């Protein structure tokens, strides 16, 4: 049986990471607001901590997580020189998990930057990276904007944000759901909010002609067990003259996706999570599986989709290399091609060419 962090120790560690608070943004006219924080529009509250503890004990007694990957997780050497000098092409590069570099309208936009070796409150415990970031942080072009979907450790990594804030050429503009901006002000910018932007669902801001909009999805937030949903979560729309891009972060299937598709008119490309979905009794209210990702693409009215949130951290019970196989089955069942919902290697870049996303030809 593989060594696991004892569940009780895990909950104690997470408990120390959070603290109770009230919601300074509370608006009783908004149904997703509560006096303490935020809630989903279509999901009743759950005892997530008890469910998590049950799941962790099951993993111990059943000898989970599963066997190591049978297939290599694909990687590709990044073209860092091209990325550094690109000012005209619209591109997407997968760095790993939910960290993507999006280049459009001359901007470099980074989603959920996680470059640390582990996704956990303590640097020597928790899920360890299966392979290094596809583009090392020090090899990135100057980042103009960072988009954060929510505050879980595999999406909001404090050391990575601190290093980006100190990047040569000045900090990036950091866009985050309500409450996360305040957390970053305490832990990263020491009260300086010039580069921090907190958005509610459907709020938008513009940067150099690109519209960045926070969108409602079904998920949850917490850095510990004492701050459950005290901060907001969401997905992002990046709308430039060249592309309309959806970044999903984490989410479960809900009618929020239909609303997004109808209100926005759809997307040229949607980055959708396909990993961390087993066991379904635990994960379904918060994480989609590959078949549901195919459904999400349709609901969002996305012409193309790219898979993310797999192959980097072992967070759940399916093998690390299973999500692409499950996606291939779901894609075939839906009559989609590999171009309709494609995979990237860690470090790989694709360039938009009409409705297609092709490797660079330079």
For each residue, the residues with C-beta under 8 A, 3 or more apart:
1: 4 60 63
2: 63 65
3:
4: 1 56 59 60
5: 9 10 125 126
6: 9 10 60
7: 10 11 52 53 56 57 60
8: 11 12 53
9: 5 6 12 13
10: 5 6 7 13 14 56
11: 7 8 14 15 49 52 53 225
12: 8 9 15 16
13: 9 10 16 17 121 122 125
14: 10 11 17 18 121 222 223 224 225
15: 11 12 18 224 225 226
16: 12 13 121 224
17: 13 14 121 223 224
18: 14 15 222 223 224 225 226 227 228 230
19: 224 226 227
20: 226 227 230
21: 36 37 227 230
22: 26 35 36
23: 26 33 34 35 36 37 38 179 230
24: 182
25: 33 178 179 198 200
26: 22 23 33 34 35
27: 30 33
28: 33
29:
30: 27 33 200
31: 41
32: 38 39 40 41 201 216 232
33: 23 25 26 27 28 30 38 39
34: 23 26 37 38 39 229
35: 22 23 26
36: 21 22 23 229 230
37: 21 23 34 179 221 228 229 230 231 232
38: 23 32 33 34 178 179 221 229 230 231 232 233
39: 32 33 34 45 229
40: 32 43 218 219 220 254
41: 31 32 216 218 254 256
42: 218 254 255 256
43: 40 46 218 252 254 285
44:
45: 39
46: 43 51 285
47: 50 51
48: 51 52 220 228
49: 11 52 53 225 228
50: 47 53 54
51: 46 47 48 54 55 282
52: 7 11 48 49 55 56 282
53: 7 8 11 49 50 56 57
54: 50 51 57 58
55: 51 52 58 59 279 282
56: 4 7 10 52 53 59 60
57: 7 53 54 60 61
58: 54 55 61 62 64 279
59: 4 55 56 62 64 65 317
60: 1 4 6 7 56 57
61: 57 58
62: 58 59
63: 1 2
64: 58 59 317
65: 2 59 314 316 317
66: 317 318 319
67: 70 319
68: 319 320
69: 72 73 130 319 320 321
70: 67 319 321
71: 321
72: 69
73: 69 130 131 311 312 320 321 346
74: 343 345 346
75: 131 134 345 346 347
76: 134 345 346 347 348
77: 347
78: 83 93 134 135 139 347 348 349
79: 82 83 349 360
80: 83 84 135 139
81: 84 85
82: 79 85 86 349 360 362
83: 78 79 80 86 91 93 101 103 108 135 140 141 349
84: 80 81 141
85: 81 82
86: 82 83 89 91 103 141
87: 106
88: 106
89: 86 103 351 352 360
90: 103 104 105 240 242 243 351 352
91: 83 86 101 102 103 104 349 350 351 352 360
92: 100 101 102 103 245 269 271 306 344 349 350 357
93: 78 83 100 101 103 134 135 344 347 348 349 350
94: 99 100 134 306 308 344 345 346 347 348
95: 99 100 101 113 115 133 134 135 346 347
96: 99 114 129 131 132 133 134 311 312 346
97: 112 114 119 154 155 308 309 310 312 313
98: 111 112 114 149 154 155 247 249 250 271 273 308 309
99: 94 95 96 110 111 112 113 114 115 133
100: 92 93 94 95 110 111 112 247 271 308
101: 83 91 92 93 95 108 109 110 135 140 141
102: 91 92 108 109 110 111 238 245 247
103: 83 86 89 90 91 92 93 107 108 109 141
104: 90 91 107 109 210 238 240 242 243 245
105: 90 208 209 210 240 241 242
106: 87 88 208
107: 103 104 144 145 207 208 210 240
108: 83 101 102 103 140 141 142 143 144 145
109: 101 102 103 104 143 144 145 146 147 210 238
110: 99 100 101 102 113 140 143 145 146 147 164 172
111: 98 99 100 102 146 147 149 236 247 249 271
112: 97 98 99 100 147 148 149 155 156 249
113: 95 99 110 137 146 157 160 161 164
114: 96 97 98 99 119 154 155 156 157 160
115: 95 99 133 136 137 157 159 160 163
116: 119 123 129 157 159 160
117: 123 128 129
118: 122 123 124 125 126 127 128 129
119: 97 114 116 126 127 152 153 154 157 313 315
120: 123 125 126 127 153
121: 13 14 16 17 125 126 153 223 224
122: 13 118 125 126
123: 116 117 118 120
124: 118
125: 5 13 118 120 121 122
126: 5 118 119 120 121 122 153
127: 118 119 120 154 313 314 315
128: 117 118 313 314
129: 96 116 117 118 132 133 312 313
130: 69 73 311 312 313 314 320
131: 73 75 96 311 312 346
132: 96 129 136
133: 95 96 99 115 129 136 137 346
134: 75 76 78 93 94 95 96 345 346 347 348
135: 78 80 83 93 95 101 139 140 347
136: 115 132 133 139 140
137: 113 115 133 140 160 163 164
138:
139: 78 80 135 136
140: 83 101 108 110 135 136 137 143
141: 83 84 86 101 103 108
142: 108 167 168 169
143: 108 109 110 140 146 164 167 172
144: 107 108 109 172 173 207 208
145: 107 108 109 110 172 173 174 175 207 212
146: 109 110 111 113 143 161 164 172 173 174 175
147: 109 110 111 112 175 176 212 236 238 247
148: 112 151 155 156 174 175 176 177 180
149: 98 111 112 155 177 233 234 235 236 247 248 249 250
150: 155 156 177 180 219 220 221 231 232 233 234 249 250
151: 148 155 156 180 183 221 222 223 231 233
152: 119 155 156 221 222 223 250
153: 119 120 121 126 156 157 223
154: 97 98 114 119 127 157 313 315
155: 97 98 112 114 148 149 150 151 152 249 250
156: 112 114 148 150 151 152 153 161 180
157: 113 114 115 116 119 153 154 160 161
158: 161 162 187 188
159: 115 116 162 163
160: 113 114 115 116 137 157 163 164
161: 113 146 156 157 158 164 165 174 184 188
162: 158 159 165 166 188
163: 115 137 159 160 166 167
164: 110 113 137 143 146 160 161 167 171 172
165: 161 162 171 172 174 188 189 195
166: 162 163 171
167: 142 143 163 164 170 171 172
168: 142
169: 142
170: 167
171: 164 165 166 167 174 189 195
172: 110 143 144 145 146 164 165 167 195
173: 144 145 146 195 197 207
174: 145 146 148 161 165 171 181 184 195 196 197
175: 145 146 147 148 197 199 205 212 214 236
176: 147 148 180 181 184 196 197 198 199
177: 148 149 150 180 198 199 200 214 221 231 232 233 234
178: 25 38 181 198 199 200 231 232
179: 23 25 37 38 182 183 198 221 230 231 232
180: 148 150 151 156 176 177 183 184 198 221 231 232
181: 174 176 178 184 185 193 196 197 198
182: 24 179 185 186 198
183: 151 179 180 186 187 223 231
184: 161 174 176 180 181 187 188 189 196
185: 181 182 188 189 190 191 192 193 196
186: 182 183 191
187: 158 183 184
188: 158 161 162 165 184 185
189: 165 171 184 185 192 193 194 195 196
190: 185
191: 185 186
192: 185 189 195 196
193: 181 185 189 196
194: 189
195: 165 171 172 173 174 189 192
196: 174 176 181 184 185 189 192 193
197: 173 174 175 176 181 205
198: 25 176 177 178 179 180 181 182
199: 175 176 177 178 203 204 205 213 214 234
200: 25 30 177 178 203 214 232
201: 32 214 215 216 232 234
202: 213 214 215 216
203: 199 200 213 214
204: 199 211 212 213 214 237
205: 175 197 199 211 212
206: 209 210 211 212
207: 107 144 145 173 210 212
208: 105 106 107 144
209: 105 206 240 241
210: 104 105 107 109 206 207 238 239 240
211: 204 205 206 237 238 239 240
212: 145 147 175 204 205 206 207 236 237 238 239
213: 199 202 203 204 236 237 239
214: 175 177 199 200 201 202 203 204 234 235 236
215: 201 202 234 235 236 237 246 256 260 264
216: 32 41 201 202 234 235 256 259 260
217: 233 234 235 248 249 250 251 252 254 256 257
218: 40 41 42 43 251 252 253 254 256 285 286
219: 40 150 233 249 250 251 252 286
220: 40 48 150 228 229 233 286
221: 37 38 150 151 152 177 179 180 227 228 229 230 231 232 233
222: 14 18 151 152 225 227 228 229 230
223: 14 17 18 121 151 152 153 183 227
224: 14 15 16 17 18 19 121 227
225: 11 14 15 18 49 222 228
226: 15 18 19 20
227: 18 19 20 21 221 222 223 224 230 231
228: 18 37 48 49 220 221 222 225
229: 34 36 37 38 39 220 221 222
230: 18 20 21 23 36 37 38 179 221 222 227
231: 37 38 150 151 177 178 179 180 183 221 227
232: 32 37 38 150 177 178 179 180 200 201 221
233: 38 149 150 151 177 217 219 220 221 249 250
234: 149 150 177 199 201 214 215 216 217 249
235: 149 214 215 216 217 246 247 248 249 251 260
236: 111 147 149 175 212 213 214 215 246 247 249
237: 204 211 212 213 215 244 245 246 247 260 264 267
238: 102 104 109 147 210 211 212 243 244 245 246 247
239: 210 211 212 213 243 244 245
240: 90 104 105 107 209 210 211 243 244
241: 105 209
242: 90 104 105 352
243: 90 104 238 239 240 268 269 352
244: 237 238 239 240 264 265 266 267 268 269
245: 92 102 104 237 238 239 267 268 269 270 271
246: 215 235 236 237 238 260 267 269 270 271 300 302
247: 98 100 102 111 147 149 235 236 237 238 271
248: 149 217 235 251 270 271 272 273 296 308
249: 98 111 112 149 150 155 217 219 233 234 235 236 273
250: 98 149 150 152 155 217 219 233 273 276 286 287 309
251: 217 218 219 235 248 254 256 257 273 286 287 288 296
252: 43 217 218 219 284 285 286 287 288 292
253: 218 257 288 292 295 296 299
254: 40 41 42 43 217 218 251 257
255: 42 258 259
256: 41 42 215 216 217 218 251 259 260
257: 217 251 253 254 260 261 296 299 300
258: 255 261 262 299
259: 216 255 256 262 263
260: 215 216 235 237 246 256 257 263 264 299 300
261: 257 258 264 265 266 299 300 301
262: 258 259 301
263: 259 260
264: 215 237 244 260 261 267 301
265: 244 261 301
266: 244 261 300 301 302 303
267: 237 244 245 246 264 270 300 301 302 303
268: 243 244 245 302 303 304 352 355
269: 92 243 244 245 246 302 303 304 305 306 352 357
270: 245 246 248 267 296 297 300 302 304 305 306
271: 92 98 100 111 245 246 247 248 305 306 308
272: 248 288 293 296 297 305 306 307 308 341
273: 98 248 249 250 251 276 287 288 293 307 308 309 310
274: 277 288 289 290 293 307 308 309 310 323 324 326 327
275: 309 310 311 315 316 318 320 323
276: 250 273 283 287 309 310 315 316
277: 274 280 283 284 287 288 289 290 316 318 323
278: 283 289 316 317 318
279: 55 58 282 283 316 317
280: 277 283 284 289
281: 284
282: 51 52 55 279
283: 276 277 278 279 280 286 287 289 316
284: 252 277 280 281 287
285: 43 46 218 252
286: 218 219 220 250 251 252 283
287: 250 251 252 273 276 277 283 284 316
288: 251 252 253 272 273 274 277 292 293 295 296
289: 274 277 278 280 283 292 293 326
290: 274 277 293 294 307 323 326 327 329 330
291: 294 295 326 329 330 333
292: 252 253 288 289 295 296
293: 272 273 274 288 289 290 296 297 305 307 327 330 341
294: 290 291 297 298 305 327 330 331 333 334 336 341
295: 253 288 291 292 298 299
296: 248 251 253 257 270 272 288 292 293 299 300
297: 270 272 293 294 300 302 305 340 341
298: 294 295 301 302 334
299: 253 257 258 260 261 295 296
300: 246 257 260 261 266 267 270 296 297
301: 261 262 264 265 266 267 298
302: 246 266 267 268 269 270 297 298 305
303: 266 267 268 269 355
304: 268 269 270 339 340 341 342 355 356 357
305: 269 270 271 272 293 294 297 302 340 341 342
306: 92 94 269 270 271 272 341 342 343 344 350 357
307: 272 273 274 290 293 310 323 324 327 341 342 343 344
308: 94 97 98 100 248 271 272 273 274
309: 97 98 250 273 274 275 276
310: 97 273 274 275 276 307 320 323 324
311: 73 96 130 131 275 320 321 323 324 346
312: 73 96 97 129 130 131 346
313: 97 119 127 128 129 130 154
314: 65 127 128 130 320
315: 119 127 154 275 276
316: 65 275 276 277 278 279 283 287
317: 59 64 65 66 278 279
318: 66 275 277 278 322 323 326
319: 66 67 68 69 70 322
320: 68 69 73 130 275 310 311 314
321: 69 70 71 73 311 324 325
322: 318 319 325 326
323: 274 275 277 290 307 310 311 318 326 327
324: 274 307 310 311 321 327 328 343
325: 321 322 328 329
326: 274 289 290 291 318 322 323 329 330
327: 274 290 293 294 307 323 324 330 331 341 343
328: 324 325 331 332
329: 290 291 325 326 332 333
330: 290 291 293 294 326 327 333 334
331: 294 327 328 334 336 337 338 340 341
332: 328 329 335 336
333: 291 294 329 330
334: 294 298 330 331
335: 332
336: 294 331 332 340 341
337: 331 340
338: 331 341 342 343
339: 304 342 356 357
340: 297 304 305 331 336 337
341: 272 293 294 297 304 305 306 307 327 331 336 338
342: 304 305 306 307 338 339 350 357
343: 74 306 307 324 327 338
344: 92 93 94 306 307 348 350
345: 74 75 76 94 134 348
346: 73 74 75 76 94 95 96 131 133 134 311 312
347: 75 76 77 78 93 94 95 134 135
348: 76 78 93 94 134 344 345 359
349: 78 79 82 83 91 92 93 359 360
350: 91 92 93 306 342 344 357 358 359
351: 89 90 91 357 358 359 360
352: 89 90 91 242 243 268 269 356 357
353: 356 357 358
354:
355: 268 303 304
356: 304 339 352 353
357: 92 269 304 306 339 342 350 351 352 353
358: 350 351 353 361
359: 348 349 350 351
360: 79 82 89 91 349 351
361: 358
362: 82
